[in-house]
Amino acid sequence: MTCDEKDLTYALNKIVMTSLFYSLADQQQQNFYMSAFDMIDRCCYCDTDGMPDKARMQLSEALRERLVEQFAEIAC
């Protein structure tokens, strides 16, 4: 089996993220989600003056969904 750099980076990131996430207490995990969602919202509105609000909300929602999916994968 051969792995390219992208596969190895993805695997290592997932291992690190899983380890860090599970070292948090339940309340800390909830705080992490709130912080991540807040950061997503802020990023979607940063330097996007020309982007319509609808597009910003769609981007924000897509990022939130992907974050939840990634943590669901970690839980498996």
mmCIF file of the N, C-alpha and C atoms, coordinates in Angstrom:
data_MODEL
# 
_entry.id   MODEL 
# 
loop_
_atom_site.group_PDB 
_atom_site.id 
_atom_site.type_symbol 
_atom_site.label_atom_id 
_atom_site.label_alt_id 
_atom_site.label_comp_id 
_atom_site.label_asym_id 
_atom_site.label_entity_id 
_atom_site.label_seq_id 
_atom_site.pdbx_PDB_ins_code 
_atom_site.Cartn_x 
_atom_site.Cartn_y 
_atom_site.Cartn_z 
_atom_site.occupancy 
_atom_site.B_iso_or_equiv 
_atom_site.pdbx_formal_charge 
_atom_site.auth_seq_id 
_atom_site.auth_comp_id 
_atom_site.auth_asym_id 
_atom_site.auth_atom_id 
_atom_site.pdbx_PDB_model_num 
ATOM 1   N N  . MET A 1 1  ? 0.838   -1.174 0.000  1.00 0.00 ? 1  MET A N  1 
ATOM 2   C CA . MET A 1 1  ? 0.000   0.000  0.000  1.00 0.00 ? 1  MET A CA 1 
ATOM 3   C C  . MET A 1 1  ? 0.887   1.244  0.000  1.00 0.00 ? 1  MET A C  1 
ATOM 4   N N  . THR A 1 2  ? 0.558   2.168  -0.858 1.00 0.00 ? 2  THR A N  1 
ATOM 5   C CA . THR A 1 2  ? 1.303   3.422  -0.884 1.00 0.00 ? 2  THR A CA 1 
ATOM 6   C C  . THR A 1 2  ? 0.380   4.569  -0.501 1.00 0.00 ? 2  THR A C  1 
ATOM 7   N N  . CYS A 1 3  ? 0.936   5.507  0.210  1.00 0.00 ? 3  CYS A N  1 
ATOM 8   C CA . CYS A 1 3  ? 0.171   6.681  0.629  1.00 0.00 ? 3  CYS A CA 1 
ATOM 9   C C  . CYS A 1 3  ? 0.889   7.924  0.137  1.00 0.00 ? 3  CYS A C  1 
ATOM 10  N N  . ASP A 1 4  ? 0.119   8.833  -0.395 1.00 0.00 ? 4  ASP A N  1 
ATOM 11  C CA . ASP A 1 4  ? 0.753   10.084 -0.781 1.00 0.00 ? 4  ASP A CA 1 
ATOM 12  C C  . ASP A 1 4  ? 0.745   11.046 0.408  1.00 0.00 ? 4  ASP A C  1 
ATOM 13  N N  . GLU A 1 5  ? 1.395   12.156 0.235  1.00 0.00 ? 5  GLU A N  1 
ATOM 14  C CA . GLU A 1 5  ? 1.544   13.140 1.315  1.00 0.00 ? 5  GLU A CA 1 
ATOM 15  C C  . GLU A 1 5  ? 0.186   13.636 1.819  1.00 0.00 ? 5  GLU A C  1 
ATOM 16  N N  . LYS A 1 6  ? -0.750  13.818 0.908  1.00 0.00 ? 6  LYS A N  1 
ATOM 17  C CA . LYS A 1 6  ? -2.089  14.297 1.279  1.00 0.00 ? 6  LYS A CA 1 
ATOM 18  C C  . LYS A 1 6  ? -2.788  13.294 2.196  1.00 0.00 ? 6  LYS A C  1 
ATOM 19  N N  . ASP A 1 7  ? -2.703  12.002 1.863  1.00 0.00 ? 7  ASP A N  1 
ATOM 20  C CA . ASP A 1 7  ? -3.319  10.958 2.688  1.00 0.00 ? 7  ASP A CA 1 
ATOM 21  C C  . ASP A 1 7  ? -2.692  10.908 4.078  1.00 0.00 ? 7  ASP A C  1 
ATOM 22  N N  . LEU A 1 8  ? -1.380  10.995 4.129  1.00 0.00 ? 8  LEU A N  1 
ATOM 23  C CA . LEU A 1 8  ? -0.685  10.953 5.419  1.00 0.00 ? 8  LEU A CA 1 
ATOM 24  C C  . LEU A 1 8  ? -1.036  12.164 6.278  1.00 0.00 ? 8  LEU A C  1 
ATOM 25  N N  . THR A 1 9  ? -1.077  13.330 5.670  1.00 0.00 ? 9  THR A N  1 
ATOM 26  C CA . THR A 1 9  ? -1.428  14.550 6.400  1.00 0.00 ? 9  THR A CA 1 
ATOM 27  C C  . THR A 1 9  ? -2.851  14.455 6.935  1.00 0.00 ? 9  THR A C  1 
ATOM 28  N N  . TYR A 1 10 ? -3.773  13.971 6.108  1.00 0.00 ? 10 TYR A N  1 
ATOM 29  C CA . TYR A 1 10 ? -5.164  13.814 6.536  1.00 0.00 ? 10 TYR A CA 1 
ATOM 30  C C  . TYR A 1 10 ? -5.257  12.847 7.715  1.00 0.00 ? 10 TYR A C  1 
ATOM 31  N N  . ALA A 1 11 ? -4.579  11.722 7.614  1.00 0.00 ? 11 ALA A N  1 
ATOM 32  C CA . ALA A 1 11 ? -4.623  10.721 8.684  1.00 0.00 ? 11 ALA A CA 1 
ATOM 33  C C  . ALA A 1 11 ? -4.045  11.272 9.985  1.00 0.00 ? 11 ALA A C  1 
ATOM 34  N N  . LEU A 1 12 ? -2.916  11.947 9.897  1.00 0.00 ? 12 LEU A N  1 
ATOM 35  C CA . LEU A 1 12 ? -2.308  12.522 11.100 1.00 0.00 ? 12 LEU A CA 1 
ATOM 36  C C  . LEU A 1 12 ? -3.184  13.608 11.708 1.00 0.00 ? 12 LEU A C  1 
ATOM 37  N N  . ASN A 1 13 ? -3.771  14.448 10.866 1.00 0.00 ? 13 ASN A N  1 
ATOM 38  C CA . ASN A 1 13 ? -4.670  15.484 11.377 1.00 0.00 ? 13 ASN A CA 1 
ATOM 39  C C  . ASN A 1 13 ? -5.863  14.874 12.100 1.00 0.00 ? 13 ASN A C  1 
ATOM 40  N N  . LYS A 1 14 ? -6.394  13.801 11.549 1.00 0.00 ? 14 LYS A N  1 
ATOM 41  C CA . LYS A 1 14 ? -7.542  13.141 12.172 1.00 0.00 ? 14 LYS A CA 1 
ATOM 42  C C  . LYS A 1 14 ? -7.144  12.519 13.515 1.00 0.00 ? 14 LYS A C  1 
ATOM 43  N N  . ILE A 1 15 ? -5.979  11.907 13.575 1.00 0.00 ? 15 ILE A N  1 
ATOM 44  C CA . ILE A 1 15 ? -5.496  11.315 14.827 1.00 0.00 ? 15 ILE A CA 1 
ATOM 45  C C  . ILE A 1 15 ? -5.305  12.388 15.887 1.00 0.00 ? 15 ILE A C  1 
ATOM 46  N N  . VAL A 1 16 ? -4.655  13.474 15.512 1.00 0.00 ? 16 VAL A N  1 
ATOM 47  C CA . VAL A 1 16 ? -4.412  14.562 16.466 1.00 0.00 ? 16 VAL A CA 1 
ATOM 48  C C  . VAL A 1 16 ? -5.729  15.168 16.926 1.00 0.00 ? 16 VAL A C  1 
ATOM 49  N N  . MET A 1 17 ? -6.619  15.448 15.987 1.00 0.00 ? 17 MET A N  1 
ATOM 50  C CA . MET A 1 17 ? -7.901  16.056 16.325 1.00 0.00 ? 17 MET A CA 1 
ATOM 51  C C  . MET A 1 17 ? -8.709  15.143 17.239 1.00 0.00 ? 17 MET A C  1 
ATOM 52  N N  . THR A 1 18 ? -8.735  13.857 16.945 1.00 0.00 ? 18 THR A N  1 
ATOM 53  C CA . THR A 1 18 ? -9.469  12.906 17.779 1.00 0.00 ? 18 THR A CA 1 
ATOM 54  C C  . THR A 1 18 ? -8.889  12.866 19.184 1.00 0.00 ? 18 THR A C  1 
ATOM 55  N N  . SER A 1 19 ? -7.592  12.786 19.288 1.00 0.00 ? 19 SER A N  1 
ATOM 56  C CA . SER A 1 19 ? -6.939  12.735 20.600 1.00 0.00 ? 19 SER A CA 1 
ATOM 57  C C  . SER A 1 19 ? -7.215  13.990 21.411 1.00 0.00 ? 19 SER A C  1 
ATOM 58  N N  . LEU A 1 20 ? -7.088  15.135 20.777 1.00 0.00 ? 20 LEU A N  1 
ATOM 59  C CA . LEU A 1 20 ? -7.342  16.394 21.481 1.00 0.00 ? 20 LEU A CA 1 
ATOM 60  C C  . LEU A 1 20 ? -8.801  16.513 21.907 1.00 0.00 ? 20 LEU A C  1 
ATOM 61  N N  . PHE A 1 21 ? -9.713  16.166 21.006 1.00 0.00 ? 21 PHE A N  1 
ATOM 62  C CA . PHE A 1 21 ? -11.139 16.316 21.299 1.00 0.00 ? 21 PHE A CA 1 
ATOM 63  C C  . PHE A 1 21 ? -11.558 15.426 22.463 1.00 0.00 ? 21 PHE A C  1 
ATOM 64  N N  . TYR A 1 22 ? -11.085 14.187 22.475 1.00 0.00 ? 22 TYR A N  1 
ATOM 65  C CA . TYR A 1 22 ? -11.491 13.269 23.537 1.00 0.00 ? 22 TYR A CA 1 
ATOM 66  C C  . TYR A 1 22 ? -10.785 13.525 24.858 1.00 0.00 ? 22 TYR A C  1 
ATOM 67  N N  . SER A 1 23 ? -9.782  14.381 24.856 1.00 0.00 ? 23 SER A N  1 
ATOM 68  C CA . SER A 1 23 ? -9.156  14.745 26.127 1.00 0.00 ? 23 SER A CA 1 
ATOM 69  C C  . SER A 1 23 ? -9.941  15.856 26.830 1.00 0.00 ? 23 SER A C  1 
ATOM 70  N N  . LEU A 1 24 ? -10.948 16.403 26.153 1.00 0.00 ? 24 LEU A N  1 
ATOM 71  C CA . LEU A 1 24 ? -11.772 17.459 26.736 1.00 0.00 ? 24 LEU A CA 1 
ATOM 72  C C  . LEU A 1 24 ? -12.952 16.869 27.499 1.00 0.00 ? 24 LEU A C  1 
ATOM 73  N N  . ALA A 1 25 ? -13.340 17.538 28.577 1.00 0.00 ? 25 ALA A N  1 
ATOM 74  C CA . ALA A 1 25 ? -14.550 17.158 29.305 1.00 0.00 ? 25 ALA A CA 1 
ATOM 75  C C  . ALA A 1 25 ? -15.761 17.540 28.451 1.00 0.00 ? 25 ALA A C  1 
ATOM 76  N N  . ASP A 1 26 ? -16.939 17.020 28.812 1.00 0.00 ? 26 ASP A N  1 
ATOM 77  C CA . ASP A 1 26 ? -18.153 17.287 28.030 1.00 0.00 ? 26 ASP A CA 1 
ATOM 78  C C  . ASP A 1 26 ? -18.405 18.780 27.844 1.00 0.00 ? 26 ASP A C  1 
ATOM 79  N N  . GLN A 1 27 ? -18.299 19.554 28.915 1.00 0.00 ? 27 GLN A N  1 
ATOM 80  C CA . GLN A 1 27 ? -18.539 20.996 28.817 1.00 0.00 ? 27 GLN A CA 1 
ATOM 81  C C  . GLN A 1 27 ? -17.499 21.660 27.916 1.00 0.00 ? 27 GLN A C  1 
ATOM 82  N N  . GLN A 1 28 ? -16.271 21.193 27.994 1.00 0.00 ? 28 GLN A N  1 
ATOM 83  C CA . GLN A 1 28 ? -15.224 21.743 27.132 1.00 0.00 ? 28 GLN A CA 1 
ATOM 84  C C  . GLN A 1 28 ? -15.493 21.414 25.663 1.00 0.00 ? 28 GLN A C  1 
ATOM 85  N N  . GLN A 1 29 ? -16.039 20.216 25.403 1.00 0.00 ? 29 GLN A N  1 
ATOM 86  C CA . GLN A 1 29 ? -16.393 19.856 24.031 1.00 0.00 ? 29 GLN A CA 1 
ATOM 87  C C  . GLN A 1 29 ? -17.486 20.780 23.505 1.00 0.00 ? 29 GLN A C  1 
ATOM 88  N N  . GLN A 1 30 ? -18.487 21.065 24.337 1.00 0.00 ? 30 GLN A N  1 
ATOM 89  C CA . GLN A 1 30 ? -19.553 21.987 23.932 1.00 0.00 ? 30 GLN A CA 1 
ATOM 90  C C  . GLN A 1 30 ? -18.988 23.379 23.682 1.00 0.00 ? 30 GLN A C  1 
ATOM 91  N N  . ASN A 1 31 ? -18.091 23.821 24.559 1.00 0.00 ? 31 ASN A N  1 
ATOM 92  C CA . ASN A 1 31 ? -17.460 25.129 24.371 1.00 0.00 ? 31 ASN A CA 1 
ATOM 93  C C  . ASN A 1 31 ? -16.652 25.164 23.080 1.00 0.00 ? 31 ASN A C  1 
ATOM 94  N N  . PHE A 1 32 ? -16.013 24.040 22.756 1.00 0.00 ? 32 PHE A N  1 
ATOM 95  C CA . PHE A 1 32 ? -15.249 23.955 21.516 1.00 0.00 ? 32 PHE A CA 1 
ATOM 96  C C  . PHE A 1 32 ? -16.160 24.153 20.310 1.00 0.00 ? 32 PHE A C  1 
ATOM 97  N N  . TYR A 1 33 ? -17.297 23.446 20.293 1.00 0.00 ? 33 TYR A N  1 
ATOM 98  C CA . TYR A 1 33 ? -18.251 23.596 19.191 1.00 0.00 ? 33 TYR A CA 1 
ATOM 99  C C  . TYR A 1 33 ? -18.717 25.040 19.064 1.00 0.00 ? 33 TYR A C  1 
ATOM 100 N N  . MET A 1 34 ? -19.086 25.651 20.191 1.00 0.00 ? 34 MET A N  1 
ATOM 101 C CA . MET A 1 34 ? -19.561 27.035 20.165 1.00 0.00 ? 34 MET A CA 1 
ATOM 102 C C  . MET A 1 34 ? -18.476 27.960 19.618 1.00 0.00 ? 34 MET A C  1 
ATOM 103 N N  . SER A 1 35 ? -17.254 27.750 20.056 1.00 0.00 ? 35 SER A N  1 
ATOM 104 C CA . SER A 1 35 ? -16.133 28.567 19.594 1.00 0.00 ? 35 SER A CA 1 
ATOM 105 C C  . SER A 1 35 ? -15.882 28.360 18.098 1.00 0.00 ? 35 SER A C  1 
ATOM 106 N N  . ALA A 1 36 ? -15.919 27.111 17.658 1.00 0.00 ? 36 ALA A N  1 
ATOM 107 C CA . ALA A 1 36 ? -15.691 26.808 16.242 1.00 0.00 ? 36 ALA A CA 1 
ATOM 108 C C  . ALA A 1 36 ? -16.786 27.422 15.375 1.00 0.00 ? 36 ALA A C  1 
ATOM 109 N N  . PHE A 1 37 ? -18.043 27.300 15.806 1.00 0.00 ? 37 PHE A N  1 
ATOM 110 C CA . PHE A 1 37 ? -19.149 27.873 15.042 1.00 0.00 ? 37 PHE A CA 1 
ATOM 111 C C  . PHE A 1 37 ? -19.042 29.394 14.993 1.00 0.00 ? 37 PHE A C  1 
ATOM 112 N N  . ASP A 1 38 ? -18.647 30.005 16.104 1.00 0.00 ? 38 ASP A N  1 
ATOM 113 C CA . ASP A 1 38 ? -18.466 31.457 16.137 1.00 0.00 ? 38 ASP A CA 1 
ATOM 114 C C  . ASP A 1 38 ? -17.356 31.875 15.173 1.00 0.00 ? 38 ASP A C  1 
ATOM 115 N N  . MET A 1 39 ? -16.271 31.113 15.161 1.00 0.00 ? 39 MET A N  1 
ATOM 116 C CA . MET A 1 39 ? -15.159 31.422 14.258 1.00 0.00 ? 39 MET A CA 1 
ATOM 117 C C  . MET A 1 39 ? -15.587 31.274 12.800 1.00 0.00 ? 39 MET A C  1 
ATOM 118 N N  . ILE A 1 40 ? -16.377 30.256 12.507 1.00 0.00 ? 40 ILE A N  1 
ATOM 119 C CA . ILE A 1 40 ? -16.886 30.065 11.147 1.00 0.00 ? 40 ILE A CA 1 
ATOM 120 C C  . ILE A 1 40 ? -17.695 31.286 10.729 1.00 0.00 ? 40 ILE A C  1 
ATOM 121 N N  . ASP A 1 41 ? -18.599 31.719 11.599 1.00 0.00 ? 41 ASP A N  1 
ATOM 122 C CA . ASP A 1 41 ? -19.421 32.887 11.275 1.00 0.00 ? 41 ASP A CA 1 
ATOM 123 C C  . ASP A 1 41 ? -18.564 34.120 11.036 1.00 0.00 ? 41 ASP A C  1 
ATOM 124 N N  . ARG A 1 42 ? -17.571 34.318 11.877 1.00 0.00 ? 42 ARG A N  1 
ATOM 125 C CA . ARG A 1 42 ? -16.690 35.488 11.718 1.00 0.00 ? 42 ARG A CA 1 
ATOM 126 C C  . ARG A 1 42 ? -15.901 35.418 10.412 1.00 0.00 ? 42 ARG A C  1 
ATOM 127 N N  . CYS A 1 43 ? -15.408 34.238 10.082 1.00 0.00 ? 43 CYS A N  1 
ATOM 128 C CA . CYS A 1 43 ? -14.630 34.089 8.847  1.00 0.00 ? 43 CYS A CA 1 
ATOM 129 C C  . CYS A 1 43 ? -15.489 34.337 7.611  1.00 0.00 ? 43 CYS A C  1 
ATOM 130 N N  . CYS A 1 44 ? -16.740 33.942 7.674  1.00 0.00 ? 44 CYS A N  1 
ATOM 131 C CA . CYS A 1 44 ? -17.628 34.106 6.521  1.00 0.00 ? 44 CYS A CA 1 
ATOM 132 C C  . CYS A 1 44 ? -17.960 35.570 6.264  1.00 0.00 ? 44 CYS A C  1 
ATOM 133 N N  . TYR A 1 45 ? -17.774 36.412 7.270  1.00 0.00 ? 45 TYR A N  1 
ATOM 134 C CA . TYR A 1 45 ? -18.094 37.827 7.098  1.00 0.00 ? 45 TYR A CA 1 
ATOM 135 C C  . TYR A 1 45 ? -16.849 38.700 7.017  1.00 0.00 ? 45 TYR A C  1 
ATOM 136 N N  . CYS A 1 46 ? -15.690 38.105 7.063  1.00 0.00 ? 46 CYS A N  1 
ATOM 137 C CA . CYS A 1 46 ? -14.435 38.856 7.010  1.00 0.00 ? 46 CYS A CA 1 
ATOM 138 C C  . CYS A 1 46 ? -14.005 39.047 5.552  1.00 0.00 ? 46 CYS A C  1 
ATOM 139 N N  . ASP A 1 47 ? -13.741 40.271 5.170  1.00 0.00 ? 47 ASP A N  1 
ATOM 140 C CA . ASP A 1 47 ? -13.263 40.590 3.814  1.00 0.00 ? 47 ASP A CA 1 
ATOM 141 C C  . ASP A 1 47 ? -14.176 40.073 2.708  1.00 0.00 ? 47 ASP A C  1 
ATOM 142 N N  . THR A 1 48 ? -15.473 40.097 2.954  1.00 0.00 ? 48 THR A N  1 
ATOM 143 C CA . THR A 1 48 ? -16.413 39.638 1.933  1.00 0.00 ? 48 THR A CA 1 
ATOM 144 C C  . THR A 1 48 ? -17.479 40.695 1.695  1.00 0.00 ? 48 THR A C  1 
ATOM 145 N N  . ASP A 1 49 ? -17.066 41.932 1.621  1.00 0.00 ? 49 ASP A N  1 
ATOM 146 C CA . ASP A 1 49 ? -18.026 43.021 1.445  1.00 0.00 ? 49 ASP A CA 1 
ATOM 147 C C  . ASP A 1 49 ? -18.857 42.862 0.182  1.00 0.00 ? 49 ASP A C  1 
ATOM 148 N N  . GLY A 1 50 ? -18.269 42.289 -0.853 1.00 0.00 ? 50 GLY A N  1 
ATOM 149 C CA . GLY A 1 50 ? -18.993 42.142 -2.107 1.00 0.00 ? 50 GLY A CA 1 
ATOM 150 C C  . GLY A 1 50 ? -19.875 40.907 -2.167 1.00 0.00 ? 50 GLY A C  1 
ATOM 151 N N  . MET A 1 51 ? -19.774 40.049 -1.171 1.00 0.00 ? 51 MET A N  1 
ATOM 152 C CA . MET A 1 51 ? -20.542 38.806 -1.180 1.00 0.00 ? 51 MET A CA 1 
ATOM 153 C C  . MET A 1 51 ? -21.926 39.049 -0.559 1.00 0.00 ? 51 MET A C  1 
ATOM 154 N N  . PRO A 1 52 ? -22.982 38.627 -1.230 1.00 0.00 ? 52 PRO A N  1 
ATOM 155 C CA . PRO A 1 52 ? -24.329 38.812 -0.662 1.00 0.00 ? 52 PRO A CA 1 
ATOM 156 C C  . PRO A 1 52 ? -24.500 38.028 0.644  1.00 0.00 ? 52 PRO A C  1 
ATOM 157 N N  . ASP A 1 53 ? -25.379 38.526 1.507  1.00 0.00 ? 53 ASP A N  1 
ATOM 158 C CA . ASP A 1 53 ? -25.626 37.858 2.790  1.00 0.00 ? 53 ASP A CA 1 
ATOM 159 C C  . ASP A 1 53 ? -26.044 36.404 2.608  1.00 0.00 ? 53 ASP A C  1 
ATOM 160 N N  . LYS A 1 54 ? -26.846 36.132 1.578  1.00 0.00 ? 54 LYS A N  1 
ATOM 161 C CA . LYS A 1 54 ? -27.306 34.759 1.344  1.00 0.00 ? 54 LYS A CA 1 
ATOM 162 C C  . LYS A 1 54 ? -26.119 33.827 1.100  1.00 0.00 ? 54 LYS A C  1 
ATOM 163 N N  . ALA A 1 55 ? -25.153 34.272 0.321  1.00 0.00 ? 55 ALA A N  1 
ATOM 164 C CA . ALA A 1 55 ? -23.964 33.454 0.041  1.00 0.00 ? 55 ALA A CA 1 
ATOM 165 C C  . ALA A 1 55 ? -23.135 33.258 1.302  1.00 0.00 ? 55 ALA A C  1 
ATOM 166 N N  . ARG A 1 56 ? -23.039 34.297 2.127  1.00 0.00 ? 56 ARG A N  1 
ATOM 167 C CA . ARG A 1 56 ? -22.297 34.185 3.386  1.00 0.00 ? 56 ARG A CA 1 
ATOM 168 C C  . ARG A 1 56 ? -22.958 33.159 4.303  1.00 0.00 ? 56 ARG A C  1 
ATOM 169 N N  . MET A 1 57 ? -24.282 33.217 4.381  1.00 0.00 ? 57 MET A N  1 
ATOM 170 C CA . MET A 1 57 ? -25.001 32.267 5.240  1.00 0.00 ? 57 MET A CA 1 
ATOM 171 C C  . MET A 1 57 ? -24.851 30.846 4.716  1.00 0.00 ? 57 MET A C  1 
ATOM 172 N N  . GLN A 1 58 ? -24.870 30.675 3.392  1.00 0.00 ? 58 GLN A N  1 
ATOM 173 C CA . GLN A 1 58 ? -24.700 29.342 2.808  1.00 0.00 ? 58 GLN A CA 1 
ATOM 174 C C  . GLN A 1 58 ? -23.307 28.795 3.098  1.00 0.00 ? 58 GLN A C  1 
ATOM 175 N N  . LEU A 1 59 ? -22.302 29.638 2.986  1.00 0.00 ? 59 LEU A N  1 
ATOM 176 C CA . LEU A 1 59 ? -20.937 29.220 3.287  1.00 0.00 ? 59 LEU A CA 1 
ATOM 177 C C  . LEU A 1 59 ? -20.808 28.841 4.756  1.00 0.00 ? 59 LEU A C  1 
ATOM 178 N N  . SER A 1 60 ? -21.362 29.653 5.626  1.00 0.00 ? 60 SER A N  1 
ATOM 179 C CA . SER A 1 60 ? -21.318 29.383 7.058  1.00 0.00 ? 60 SER A CA 1 
ATOM 180 C C  . SER A 1 60 ? -21.999 28.054 7.379  1.00 0.00 ? 60 SER A C  1 
ATOM 181 N N  . GLU A 1 61 ? -23.169 27.835 6.809  1.00 0.00 ? 61 GLU A N  1 
ATOM 182 C CA . GLU A 1 61 ? -23.907 26.594 7.066  1.00 0.00 ? 61 GLU A CA 1 
ATOM 183 C C  . GLU A 1 61 ? -23.143 25.384 6.534  1.00 0.00 ? 61 GLU A C  1 
ATOM 184 N N  . ALA A 1 62 ? -22.542 25.508 5.357  1.00 0.00 ? 62 ALA A N  1 
ATOM 185 C CA . ALA A 1 62 ? -21.773 24.401 4.781  1.00 0.00 ? 62 ALA A CA 1 
ATOM 186 C C  . ALA A 1 62 ? -20.577 24.053 5.665  1.00 0.00 ? 62 ALA A C  1 
ATOM 187 N N  . LEU A 1 63 ? -19.896 25.066 6.188  1.00 0.00 ? 63 LEU A N  1 
ATOM 188 C CA . LEU A 1 63 ? -18.754 24.812 7.068  1.00 0.00 ? 63 LEU A CA 1 
ATOM 189 C C  . LEU A 1 63 ? -19.195 24.169 8.375  1.00 0.00 ? 63 LEU A C  1 
ATOM 190 N N  . ARG A 1 64 ? -20.313 24.627 8.918  1.00 0.00 ? 64 ARG A N  1 
ATOM 191 C CA . ARG A 1 64 ? -20.835 24.033 10.157 1.00 0.00 ? 64 ARG A CA 1 
ATOM 192 C C  . ARG A 1 64 ? -21.180 22.558 9.941  1.00 0.00 ? 64 ARG A C  1 
ATOM 193 N N  . GLU A 1 65 ? -21.861 22.266 8.837  1.00 0.00 ? 65 GLU A N  1 
ATOM 194 C CA . GLU A 1 65 ? -22.243 20.881 8.540  1.00 0.00 ? 65 GLU A CA 1 
ATOM 195 C C  . GLU A 1 65 ? -21.011 19.998 8.392  1.00 0.00 ? 65 GLU A C  1 
ATOM 196 N N  . ARG A 1 66 ? -19.998 20.511 7.714  1.00 0.00 ? 66 ARG A N  1 
ATOM 197 C CA . ARG A 1 66 ? -18.776 19.713 7.514  1.00 0.00 ? 66 ARG A CA 1 
ATOM 198 C C  . ARG A 1 66 ? -18.061 19.462 8.829  1.00 0.00 ? 66 ARG A C  1 
ATOM 199 N N  . LEU A 1 67 ? -18.042 20.471 9.709  1.00 0.00 ? 67 LEU A N  1 
ATOM 200 C CA . LEU A 1 67 ? -17.415 20.286 11.016 1.00 0.00 ? 67 LEU A CA 1 
ATOM 201 C C  . LEU A 1 67 ? -18.139 19.197 11.805 1.00 0.00 ? 67 LEU A C  1 
ATOM 202 N N  . VAL A 1 68 ? -19.462 19.239 11.807 1.00 0.00 ? 68 VAL A N  1 
ATOM 203 C CA . VAL A 1 68 ? -20.248 18.224 12.516 1.00 0.00 ? 68 VAL A CA 1 
ATOM 204 C C  . VAL A 1 68 ? -19.984 16.843 11.913 1.00 0.00 ? 68 VAL A C  1 
ATOM 205 N N  . GLU A 1 69 ? -19.909 16.759 10.585 1.00 0.00 ? 69 GLU A N  1 
ATOM 206 C CA . GLU A 1 69 ? -19.622 15.479 9.925  1.00 0.00 ? 69 GLU A CA 1 
ATOM 207 C C  . GLU A 1 69 ? -18.253 14.939 10.338 1.00 0.00 ? 69 GLU A C  1 
ATOM 208 N N  . GLN A 1 70 ? -17.269 15.823 10.400 1.00 0.00 ? 70 GLN A N  1 
ATOM 209 C CA . GLN A 1 70 ? -15.929 15.376 10.776 1.00 0.00 ? 70 GLN A CA 1 
ATOM 210 C C  . GLN A 1 70 ? -15.911 14.831 12.195 1.00 0.00 ? 70 GLN A C  1 
ATOM 211 N N  . PHE A 1 71 ? -16.615 15.481 13.099 1.00 0.00 ? 71 PHE A N  1 
ATOM 212 C CA . PHE A 1 71 ? -16.636 14.980 14.468 1.00 0.00 ? 71 PHE A CA 1 
ATOM 213 C C  . PHE A 1 71 ? -17.491 13.726 14.599 1.00 0.00 ? 71 PHE A C  1 
ATOM 214 N N  . ALA A 1 72 ? -18.474 13.563 13.745 1.00 0.00 ? 72 ALA A N  1 
ATOM 215 C CA . ALA A 1 72 ? -19.242 12.319 13.734 1.00 0.00 ? 72 ALA A CA 1 
ATOM 216 C C  . ALA A 1 72 ? -18.347 11.164 13.278 1.00 0.00 ? 72 ALA A C  1 
ATOM 217 N N  . GLU A 1 73 ? -17.472 11.436 12.301 1.00 0.00 ? 73 GLU A N  1 
ATOM 218 C CA . GLU A 1 73 ? -16.519 10.421 11.844 1.00 0.00 ? 73 GLU A CA 1 
ATOM 219 C C  . GLU A 1 73 ? -15.564 10.044 12.969 1.00 0.00 ? 73 GLU A C  1 
ATOM 220 N N  . ILE A 1 74 ? -15.161 11.031 13.751 1.00 0.00 ? 74 ILE A N  1 
ATOM 221 C CA . ILE A 1 74 ? -14.253 10.779 14.866 1.00 0.00 ? 74 ILE A CA 1 
ATOM 222 C C  . ILE A 1 74 ? -14.917 9.879  15.898 1.00 0.00 ? 74 ILE A C  1 
ATOM 223 N N  . ALA A 1 75 ? -16.205 10.091 16.121 1.00 0.00 ? 75 ALA A N  1 
ATOM 224 C CA . ALA A 1 75 ? -16.926 9.337  17.144 1.00 0.00 ? 75 ALA A CA 1 
ATOM 225 C C  . ALA A 1 75 ? -17.078 7.863  16.777 1.00 0.00 ? 75 ALA A C  1 
ATOM 226 N N  . CYS A 1 76 ? -16.968 7.546  15.491 1.00 0.00 ? 76 CYS A N  1 
ATOM 227 C CA . CYS A 1 76 ? -17.143 6.147  15.053 1.00 0.00 ? 76 CYS A CA 1 
ATOM 228 C C  . CYS A 1 76 ? -15.935 5.305  15.349 1.00 0.00 ? 76 CYS A C  1 
# 
